[in-house]
Amino acid sequence: MKAIYLEGEDREADTLGVKGLGELVLICVAPAIANAVFNTTGRRLRALPITAEALL
């Protein structure tokens, strides 16, 4: 993983003026995997971790 620093500040989103995007990208991973499991198996799992035992 490589950190890239951008010029400028964002005082509206953060009082320090820091721009952060990493957290927003990581939030979507677990729901995407859960939806893929649902589309494949037809069973909606709402708790993590998703295990084979939970699908049985």
PDB file of N, H, CA, C and O in Angstrom:
ATOM      1  N   MET A   1       0.852  -1.163   0.000  1.00  0.00           N
ATOM      2  CA  MET A   1       0.000   0.000   0.000  1.00  0.00           C
ATOM      3  C   MET A   1       0.901   1.230   0.000  1.00  0.00           C
ATOM      4  O   MET A   1       1.918   1.280   0.691  1.00  0.00           O
ATOM      5  N   LYS A   2       0.511   2.187  -0.769  1.00  0.00           N
ATOM      6  H   LYS A   2      -0.315   2.146  -1.330  1.00  0.00           H
ATOM      7  CA  LYS A   2       1.313   3.404  -0.878  1.00  0.00           C
ATOM      8  C   LYS A   2       0.445   4.605  -0.544  1.00  0.00           C
ATOM      9  O   LYS A   2      -0.652   4.750  -1.085  1.00  0.00           O
ATOM     10  N   ALA A   3       0.923   5.458   0.333  1.00  0.00           N
ATOM     11  H   ALA A   3       1.814   5.340   0.772  1.00  0.00           H
ATOM     12  CA  ALA A   3       0.206   6.681   0.698  1.00  0.00           C
ATOM     13  C   ALA A   3       0.592   7.796  -0.268  1.00  0.00           C
ATOM     14  O   ALA A   3       1.767   8.010  -0.563  1.00  0.00           O
ATOM     15  N   ILE A   4      -0.425   8.496  -0.749  1.00  0.00           N
ATOM     16  H   ILE A   4      -1.380   8.322  -0.509  1.00  0.00           H
ATOM     17  CA  ILE A   4      -0.198   9.630  -1.640  1.00  0.00           C
ATOM     18  C   ILE A   4      -0.771  10.868  -0.964  1.00  0.00           C
ATOM     19  O   ILE A   4      -1.940  10.882  -0.578  1.00  0.00           O
ATOM     20  N   TYR A   5       0.028  11.883  -0.822  1.00  0.00           N
ATOM     21  H   TYR A   5       0.978  11.872  -1.135  1.00  0.00           H
ATOM     22  CA  TYR A   5      -0.406  13.107  -0.178  1.00  0.00           C
ATOM     23  C   TYR A   5      -0.822  14.132  -1.218  1.00  0.00           C
ATOM     24  O   TYR A   5      -0.099  14.384  -2.182  1.00  0.00           O
ATOM     25  N   LEU A   6      -1.987  14.717  -1.017  1.00  0.00           N
ATOM     26  H   LEU A   6      -2.575  14.512  -0.234  1.00  0.00           H
ATOM     27  CA  LEU A   6      -2.517  15.709  -1.938  1.00  0.00           C
ATOM     28  C   LEU A   6      -2.367  17.100  -1.344  1.00  0.00           C
ATOM     29  O   LEU A   6      -2.427  17.283  -0.128  1.00  0.00           O
ATOM     30  N   GLU A   7      -2.178  18.048  -2.196  1.00  0.00           N
ATOM     31  H   GLU A   7      -2.129  17.899  -3.183  1.00  0.00           H
ATOM     32  CA  GLU A   7      -2.086  19.442  -1.757  1.00  0.00           C
ATOM     33  C   GLU A   7      -3.466  19.962  -1.397  1.00  0.00           C
ATOM     34  O   GLU A   7      -4.470  19.486  -1.927  1.00  0.00           O
ATOM     35  N   GLY A   8      -3.519  20.928  -0.507  1.00  0.00           N
ATOM     36  H   GLY A   8      -2.703  21.314  -0.077  1.00  0.00           H
ATOM     37  CA  GLY A   8      -4.775  21.569  -0.154  1.00  0.00           C
ATOM     38  C   GLY A   8      -5.336  21.067   1.164  1.00  0.00           C
ATOM     39  O   GLY A   8      -4.869  20.077   1.727  1.00  0.00           O
ATOM     40  N   GLU A   9      -6.336  21.768   1.632  1.00  0.00           N
ATOM     41  H   GLU A   9      -6.715  22.572   1.175  1.00  0.00           H
ATOM     42  CA  GLU A   9      -6.975  21.434   2.898  1.00  0.00           C
ATOM     43  C   GLU A   9      -8.478  21.293   2.703  1.00  0.00           C
ATOM     44  O   GLU A   9      -9.049  21.841   1.760  1.00  0.00           O
ATOM     45  N   ASP A  10      -9.109  20.551   3.606  1.00  0.00           N
ATOM     46  H   ASP A  10      -8.645  20.106   4.372  1.00  0.00           H
ATOM     47  CA  ASP A  10     -10.561  20.396   3.589  1.00  0.00           C
ATOM     48  C   ASP A  10     -11.073  20.656   5.002  1.00  0.00           C
ATOM     49  O   ASP A  10     -11.273  19.721   5.778  1.00  0.00           O
ATOM     50  N   ARG A  11     -11.283  21.917   5.331  1.00  0.00           N
ATOM     51  H   ARG A  11     -11.121  22.677   4.701  1.00  0.00           H
ATOM     52  CA  ARG A  11     -11.707  22.304   6.675  1.00  0.00           C
ATOM     53  C   ARG A  11     -13.175  21.972   6.945  1.00  0.00           C
ATOM     54  O   ARG A  11     -13.584  21.930   8.105  1.00  0.00           O
ATOM     55  N   GLU A  12     -13.964  21.740   5.917  1.00  0.00           N
ATOM     56  H   GLU A  12     -13.631  21.775   4.975  1.00  0.00           H
ATOM     57  CA  GLU A  12     -15.369  21.395   6.124  1.00  0.00           C
ATOM     58  C   GLU A  12     -15.533  19.961   6.617  1.00  0.00           C
ATOM     59  O   GLU A  12     -16.395  19.688   7.452  1.00  0.00           O
ATOM     60  N   ALA A  13     -14.721  19.052   6.113  1.00  0.00           N
ATOM     61  H   ALA A  13     -14.021  19.274   5.435  1.00  0.00           H
ATOM     62  CA  ALA A  13     -14.820  17.643   6.495  1.00  0.00           C
ATOM     63  C   ALA A  13     -14.087  17.355   7.793  1.00  0.00           C
ATOM     64  O   ALA A  13     -14.482  16.457   8.537  1.00  0.00           O
ATOM     65  N   ASP A  14     -13.026  18.101   8.079  1.00  0.00           N
ATOM     66  H   ASP A  14     -12.705  18.831   7.475  1.00  0.00           H
ATOM     67  CA  ASP A  14     -12.205  17.833   9.253  1.00  0.00           C
ATOM     68  C   ASP A  14     -11.603  19.143   9.751  1.00  0.00           C
ATOM     69  O   ASP A  14     -11.165  19.974   8.955  1.00  0.00           O
ATOM     70  N   THR A  15     -11.584  19.322  11.058  1.00  0.00           N
ATOM     71  H   THR A  15     -11.940  18.646  11.704  1.00  0.00           H
ATOM     72  CA  THR A  15     -11.058  20.569  11.615  1.00  0.00           C
ATOM     73  C   THR A  15      -9.553  20.704  11.403  1.00  0.00           C
ATOM     74  O   THR A  15      -9.027  21.817  11.427  1.00  0.00           O
ATOM     75  N   LEU A  16      -8.855  19.591  11.196  1.00  0.00           N
ATOM     76  H   LEU A  16      -9.283  18.687  11.177  1.00  0.00           H
ATOM     77  CA  LEU A  16      -7.422  19.644  10.937  1.00  0.00           C
ATOM     78  C   LEU A  16      -7.099  19.945   9.478  1.00  0.00           C
ATOM     79  O   LEU A  16      -5.960  20.267   9.139  1.00  0.00           O
ATOM     80  N   GLY A  17      -8.106  19.838   8.620  1.00  0.00           N
ATOM     81  H   GLY A  17      -9.031  19.576   8.895  1.00  0.00           H
ATOM     82  CA  GLY A  17      -7.896  20.082   7.200  1.00  0.00           C
ATOM     83  C   GLY A  17      -7.364  18.869   6.460  1.00  0.00           C
ATOM     84  O   GLY A  17      -6.879  18.987   5.334  1.00  0.00           O
ATOM     85  N   VAL A  18      -7.453  17.710   7.084  1.00  0.00           N
ATOM     86  H   VAL A  18      -7.848  17.615   7.998  1.00  0.00           H
ATOM     87  CA  VAL A  18      -6.903  16.483   6.506  1.00  0.00           C
ATOM     88  C   VAL A  18      -7.902  15.864   5.542  1.00  0.00           C
ATOM     89  O   VAL A  18      -9.097  15.799   5.831  1.00  0.00           O
ATOM     90  N   LYS A  19      -7.411  15.413   4.403  1.00  0.00           N
ATOM     91  H   LYS A  19      -6.441  15.467   4.168  1.00  0.00           H
ATOM     92  CA  LYS A  19      -8.245  14.697   3.444  1.00  0.00           C
ATOM     93  C   LYS A  19      -7.969  13.209   3.613  1.00  0.00           C
ATOM     94  O   LYS A  19      -6.828  12.764   3.485  1.00  0.00           O
ATOM     95  N   GLY A  20      -9.018  12.440   3.900  1.00  0.00           N
ATOM     96  H   GLY A  20      -9.945  12.801   4.004  1.00  0.00           H
ATOM     97  CA  GLY A  20      -8.850  11.004   4.043  1.00  0.00           C
ATOM     98  C   GLY A  20      -9.876  10.271   3.219  1.00  0.00           C
ATOM     99  O   GLY A  20     -11.058  10.612   3.248  1.00  0.00           O
ATOM    100  N   LEU A  21      -9.438   9.259   2.476  1.00  0.00           N
ATOM    101  H   LEU A  21      -8.477   8.981   2.451  1.00  0.00           H
ATOM    102  CA  LEU A  21     -10.358   8.497   1.644  1.00  0.00           C
ATOM    103  C   LEU A  21     -10.269   7.006   1.921  1.00  0.00           C
ATOM    104  O   LEU A  21     -11.164   6.261   1.521  1.00  0.00           O
ATOM    105  N   GLY A  22      -9.232   6.552   2.584  1.00  0.00           N
ATOM    106  H   GLY A  22      -8.505   7.157   2.909  1.00  0.00           H
ATOM    107  CA  GLY A  22      -9.034   5.131   2.808  1.00  0.00           C
ATOM    108  C   GLY A  22     -10.168   4.468   3.557  1.00  0.00           C
ATOM    109  O   GLY A  22     -10.556   3.351   3.217  1.00  0.00           O
ATOM    110  N   GLU A  23     -10.714   5.131   4.574  1.00  0.00           N
ATOM    111  H   GLU A  23     -10.399   6.039   4.850  1.00  0.00           H
ATOM    112  CA  GLU A  23     -11.792   4.544   5.352  1.00  0.00           C
ATOM    113  C   GLU A  23     -13.044   4.358   4.517  1.00  0.00           C
ATOM    114  O   GLU A  23     -13.746   3.361   4.687  1.00  0.00           O
ATOM    115  N   LEU A  24     -13.340   5.266   3.640  1.00  0.00           N
ATOM    116  H   LEU A  24     -12.770   6.076   3.502  1.00  0.00           H
ATOM    117  CA  LEU A  24     -14.537   5.170   2.809  1.00  0.00           C
ATOM    118  C   LEU A  24     -14.466   3.980   1.864  1.00  0.00           C
ATOM    119  O   LEU A  24     -15.479   3.330   1.606  1.00  0.00           O
ATOM    120  N   VAL A  25     -13.301   3.695   1.356  1.00  0.00           N
ATOM    121  H   VAL A  25     -12.477   4.223   1.566  1.00  0.00           H
ATOM    122  CA  VAL A  25     -13.141   2.583   0.431  1.00  0.00           C
ATOM    123  C   VAL A  25     -13.286   1.256   1.156  1.00  0.00           C
ATOM    124  O   VAL A  25     -13.873   0.324   0.607  1.00  0.00           O
ATOM    125  N   LEU A  26     -12.769   1.143   2.372  1.00  0.00           N
ATOM    126  H   LEU A  26     -12.292   1.900   2.818  1.00  0.00           H
ATOM    127  CA  LEU A  26     -12.805  -0.115   3.111  1.00  0.00           C
ATOM    128  C   LEU A  26     -14.190  -0.460   3.636  1.00  0.00           C
ATOM    129  O   LEU A  26     -14.470  -1.635   3.875  1.00  0.00           O
ATOM    130  N   ILE A  27     -15.057   0.513   3.822  1.00  0.00           N
ATOM    131  H   ILE A  27     -14.829   1.467   3.628  1.00  0.00           H
ATOM    132  CA  ILE A  27     -16.389   0.275   4.363  1.00  0.00           C
ATOM    133  C   ILE A  27     -17.215  -0.591   3.421  1.00  0.00           C
ATOM    134  O   ILE A  27     -18.076  -1.337   3.888  1.00  0.00           O
ATOM    135  N   CYS A  28     -16.991  -0.520   2.138  1.00  0.00           N
ATOM    136  H   CYS A  28     -16.291   0.086   1.759  1.00  0.00           H
ATOM    137  CA  CYS A  28     -17.828  -1.216   1.148  1.00  0.00           C
ATOM    138  C   CYS A  28     -17.449  -2.670   0.929  1.00  0.00           C
ATOM    139  O   CYS A  28     -18.200  -3.385   0.266  1.00  0.00           O
ATOM    140  N   VAL A  29     -16.340  -3.141   1.443  1.00  0.00           N
ATOM    141  H   VAL A  29     -15.729  -2.560   1.982  1.00  0.00           H
ATOM    142  CA  VAL A  29     -15.864  -4.488   1.138  1.00  0.00           C
ATOM    143  C   VAL A  29     -16.758  -5.559   1.744  1.00  0.00           C
ATOM    144  O   VAL A  29     -17.198  -6.457   1.026  1.00  0.00           O
ATOM    145  N   ALA A  30     -17.040  -5.495   3.039  1.00  0.00           N
ATOM    146  H   ALA A  30     -16.683  -4.766   3.622  1.00  0.00           H
ATOM    147  CA  ALA A  30     -17.840  -6.538   3.702  1.00  0.00           C
ATOM    148  C   ALA A  30     -19.256  -6.640   3.133  1.00  0.00           C
ATOM    149  O   ALA A  30     -19.712  -7.754   2.877  1.00  0.00           O
ATOM    150  N   PRO A  31     -19.976  -5.528   2.922  1.00  0.00           N
ATOM    151  CA  PRO A  31     -21.300  -5.650   2.306  1.00  0.00           C
ATOM    152  C   PRO A  31     -21.251  -6.221   0.893  1.00  0.00           C
ATOM    153  O   PRO A  31     -22.161  -6.948   0.494  1.00  0.00           O
ATOM    154  N   ALA A  32     -20.218  -5.909   0.137  1.00  0.00           N
ATOM    155  H   ALA A  32     -19.478  -5.319   0.461  1.00  0.00           H
ATOM    156  CA  ALA A  32     -20.103  -6.442  -1.217  1.00  0.00           C
ATOM    157  C   ALA A  32     -19.910  -7.956  -1.182  1.00  0.00           C
ATOM    158  O   ALA A  32     -20.495  -8.674  -1.993  1.00  0.00           O
ATOM    159  N   ILE A  33     -19.101  -8.440  -0.256  1.00  0.00           N
ATOM    160  H   ILE A  33     -18.625  -7.856   0.402  1.00  0.00           H
ATOM    161  CA  ILE A  33     -18.902  -9.884  -0.126  1.00  0.00           C
ATOM    162  C   ILE A  33     -20.184 -10.545   0.351  1.00  0.00           C
ATOM    163  O   ILE A  33     -20.550 -11.610  -0.147  1.00  0.00           O
ATOM    164  N   ALA A  34     -20.878  -9.927   1.318  1.00  0.00           N
ATOM    165  H   ALA A  34     -20.580  -9.062   1.722  1.00  0.00           H
ATOM    166  CA  ALA A  34     -22.138 -10.491   1.808  1.00  0.00           C
ATOM    167  C   ALA A  34     -23.180 -10.559   0.692  1.00  0.00           C
ATOM    168  O   ALA A  34     -23.929 -11.533   0.614  1.00  0.00           O
ATOM    169  N   ASN A  35     -23.240  -9.553  -0.167  1.00  0.00           N
ATOM    170  H   ASN A  35     -22.631  -8.762  -0.104  1.00  0.00           H
ATOM    171  CA  ASN A  35     -24.175  -9.578  -1.302  1.00  0.00           C
ATOM    172  C   ASN A  35     -23.788 -10.644  -2.317  1.00  0.00           C
ATOM    173  O   ASN A  35     -24.663 -11.274  -2.912  1.00  0.00           O
ATOM    174  N   ALA A  36     -22.491 -10.856  -2.523  1.00  0.00           N
ATOM    175  H   ALA A  36     -21.781 -10.345  -2.039  1.00  0.00           H
ATOM    176  CA  ALA A  36     -22.049 -11.905  -3.438  1.00  0.00           C
ATOM    177  C   ALA A  36     -22.437 -13.278  -2.897  1.00  0.00           C
ATOM    178  O   ALA A  36     -22.849 -14.154  -3.657  1.00  0.00           O
ATOM    179  N   VAL A  37     -22.304 -13.465  -1.580  1.00  0.00           N
ATOM    180  H   VAL A  37     -21.969 -12.753  -0.962  1.00  0.00           H
ATOM    181  CA  VAL A  37     -22.712 -14.728  -0.961  1.00  0.00           C
ATOM    182  C   VAL A  37     -24.217 -14.910  -1.107  1.00  0.00           C
ATOM    183  O   VAL A  37     -24.675 -16.012  -1.406  1.00  0.00           O
ATOM    184  N   PHE A  38     -24.989 -13.855  -0.905  1.00  0.00           N
ATOM    185  H   PHE A  38     -24.616 -12.959  -0.662  1.00  0.00           H
ATOM    186  CA  PHE A  38     -26.439 -13.930  -1.059  1.00  0.00           C
ATOM    187  C   PHE A  38     -26.837 -14.273  -2.492  1.00  0.00           C
ATOM    188  O   PHE A  38     -27.711 -15.111  -2.717  1.00  0.00           O
ATOM    189  N   ASN A  39     -26.194 -13.624  -3.455  1.00  0.00           N
ATOM    190  H   ASN A  39     -25.484 -12.943  -3.272  1.00  0.00           H
ATOM    191  CA  ASN A  39     -26.512 -13.891  -4.861  1.00  0.00           C
ATOM    192  C   ASN A  39     -26.150 -15.316  -5.260  1.00  0.00           C
ATOM    193  O   ASN A  39     -26.805 -15.903  -6.122  1.00  0.00           O
ATOM    194  N   THR A  40     -25.125 -15.872  -4.647  1.00  0.00           N
ATOM    195  H   THR A  40     -24.593 -15.395  -3.947  1.00  0.00           H
ATOM    196  CA  THR A  40     -24.689 -17.224  -4.972  1.00  0.00           C
ATOM    197  C   THR A  40     -25.528 -18.286  -4.274  1.00  0.00           C
ATOM    198  O   THR A  40     -25.922 -19.278  -4.887  1.00  0.00           O
ATOM    199  N   THR A  41     -25.800 -18.071  -2.983  1.00  0.00           N
ATOM    200  H   THR A  41     -25.479 -17.265  -2.485  1.00  0.00           H
ATOM    201  CA  THR A  41     -26.447 -19.118  -2.187  1.00  0.00           C
ATOM    202  C   THR A  41     -27.927 -18.870  -1.952  1.00  0.00           C
ATOM    203  O   THR A  41     -28.671 -19.813  -1.681  1.00  0.00           O
ATOM    204  N   GLY A  42     -28.368 -17.628  -2.050  1.00  0.00           N
ATOM    205  H   GLY A  42     -27.763 -16.862  -2.270  1.00  0.00           H
ATOM    206  CA  GLY A  42     -29.760 -17.300  -1.748  1.00  0.00           C
ATOM    207  C   GLY A  42     -30.016 -17.108  -0.263  1.00  0.00           C
ATOM    208  O   GLY A  42     -31.160 -16.918   0.149  1.00  0.00           O
ATOM    209  N   ARG A  43     -28.975 -17.155   0.536  1.00  0.00           N
ATOM    210  H   ARG A  43     -28.046 -17.310   0.201  1.00  0.00           H
ATOM    211  CA  ARG A  43     -29.125 -16.983   1.983  1.00  0.00           C
ATOM    212  C   ARG A  43     -28.495 -15.670   2.408  1.00  0.00           C
ATOM    213  O   ARG A  43     -27.318 -15.424   2.144  1.00  0.00           O
ATOM    214  N   ARG A  44     -29.283 -14.823   3.069  1.00  0.00           N
ATOM    215  H   ARG A  44     -30.239 -15.023   3.283  1.00  0.00           H
ATOM    216  CA  ARG A  44     -28.810 -13.509   3.512  1.00  0.00           C
ATOM    217  C   ARG A  44     -28.171 -13.649   4.889  1.00  0.00           C
ATOM    218  O   ARG A  44     -28.840 -14.028   5.850  1.00  0.00           O
ATOM    219  N   LEU A  45     -26.879 -13.344   4.988  1.00  0.00           N
ATOM    220  H   LEU A  45     -26.335 -13.036   4.207  1.00  0.00           H
ATOM    221  CA  LEU A  45     -26.156 -13.381   6.257  1.00  0.00           C
ATOM    222  C   LEU A  45     -25.941 -11.951   6.716  1.00  0.00           C
ATOM    223  O   LEU A  45     -25.466 -11.112   5.950  1.00  0.00           O
ATOM    224  N   ARG A  46     -26.286 -11.674   7.950  1.00  0.00           N
ATOM    225  H   ARG A  46     -26.672 -12.355   8.572  1.00  0.00           H
ATOM    226  CA  ARG A  46     -26.183 -10.307   8.467  1.00  0.00           C
ATOM    227  C   ARG A  46     -25.175 -10.172   9.588  1.00  0.00           C
ATOM    228  O   ARG A  46     -25.122  -9.139  10.255  1.00  0.00           O
ATOM    229  N   ALA A  47     -24.370 -11.211   9.804  1.00  0.00           N
ATOM    230  H   ALA A  47     -24.413 -12.051   9.261  1.00  0.00           H
ATOM    231  CA  ALA A  47     -23.353 -11.160  10.856  1.00  0.00           C
ATOM    232  C   ALA A  47     -22.004 -11.579  10.276  1.00  0.00           C
ATOM    233  O   ALA A  47     -21.926 -12.444   9.404  1.00  0.00           O
ATOM    234  N   LEU A  48     -20.973 -10.963  10.766  1.00  0.00           N
ATOM    235  H   LEU A  48     -21.036 -10.260  11.474  1.00  0.00           H
ATOM    236  CA  LEU A  48     -19.612 -11.301  10.353  1.00  0.00           C
ATOM    237  C   LEU A  48     -18.930 -12.070  11.465  1.00  0.00           C
ATOM    238  O   LEU A  48     -19.253 -11.843  12.631  1.00  0.00           O
ATOM    239  N   PRO A  49     -18.035 -12.939  11.176  1.00  0.00           N
ATOM    240  CA  PRO A  49     -17.524 -13.321   9.871  1.00  0.00           C
ATOM    241  C   PRO A  49     -18.475 -14.273   9.169  1.00  0.00           C
ATOM    242  O   PRO A  49     -19.253 -14.973   9.816  1.00  0.00           O
ATOM    243  N   ILE A  50     -18.414 -14.298   7.862  1.00  0.00           N
ATOM    244  H   ILE A  50     -17.782 -13.729   7.336  1.00  0.00           H
ATOM    245  CA  ILE A  50     -19.209 -15.224   7.068  1.00  0.00           C
ATOM    246  C   ILE A  50     -18.440 -16.538   6.992  1.00  0.00           C
ATOM    247  O   ILE A  50     -17.346 -16.595   6.431  1.00  0.00           O
ATOM    248  N   THR A  51     -19.011 -17.576   7.551  1.00  0.00           N
ATOM    249  H   THR A  51     -19.900 -17.530   8.006  1.00  0.00           H
ATOM    250  CA  THR A  51     -18.349 -18.873   7.584  1.00  0.00           C
ATOM    251  C   THR A  51     -19.201 -19.912   6.880  1.00  0.00           C
ATOM    252  O   THR A  51     -20.382 -19.689   6.612  1.00  0.00           O
ATOM    253  N   ALA A  52     -18.594 -21.041   6.586  1.00  0.00           N
ATOM    254  H   ALA A  52     -17.635 -21.223   6.804  1.00  0.00           H
ATOM    255  CA  ALA A  52     -19.325 -22.143   5.959  1.00  0.00           C
ATOM    256  C   ALA A  52     -20.411 -22.653   6.899  1.00  0.00           C
ATOM    257  O   ALA A  52     -21.490 -23.035   6.445  1.00  0.00           O
ATOM    258  N   GLU A  53     -20.144 -22.664   8.191  1.00  0.00           N
ATOM    259  H   GLU A  53     -19.268 -22.354   8.560  1.00  0.00           H
ATOM    260  CA  GLU A  53     -21.136 -23.112   9.168  1.00  0.00           C
ATOM    261  C   GLU A  53     -22.373 -22.218   9.167  1.00  0.00           C
ATOM    262  O   GLU A  53     -23.485 -22.700   9.383  1.00  0.00           O
ATOM    263  N   ALA A  54     -22.189 -20.936   8.929  1.00  0.00           N
ATOM    264  H   ALA A  54     -21.286 -20.544   8.754  1.00  0.00           H
ATOM    265  CA  ALA A  54     -23.331 -20.013   8.905  1.00  0.00           C
ATOM    266  C   ALA A  54     -24.213 -20.263   7.690  1.00  0.00           C
ATOM    267  O   ALA A  54     -25.401 -19.941   7.717  1.00  0.00           O
ATOM    268  N   LEU A  55     -23.658 -20.825   6.633  1.00  0.00           N
ATOM    269  H   LEU A  55     -22.693 -21.086   6.611  1.00  0.00           H
ATOM    270  CA  LEU A  55     -24.423 -21.096   5.426  1.00  0.00           C
ATOM    271  C   LEU A  55     -25.210 -22.392   5.502  1.00  0.00           C
ATOM    272  O   LEU A  55     -26.159 -22.584   4.741  1.00  0.00           O
ATOM    273  N   LEU A  56     -24.828 -23.286   6.412  1.00  0.00           N
ATOM    274  H   LEU A  56     -24.058 -23.129   7.030  1.00  0.00           H
ATOM    275  CA  LEU A  56     -25.493 -24.580   6.524  1.00  0.00           C
ATOM    276  C   LEU A  56     -26.781 -24.496   7.303  1.00  0.00           C
ATOM    277  O   LEU A  56     -27.459 -25.507   7.485  1.00  0.00           O
TER     278      LEU A  56
END
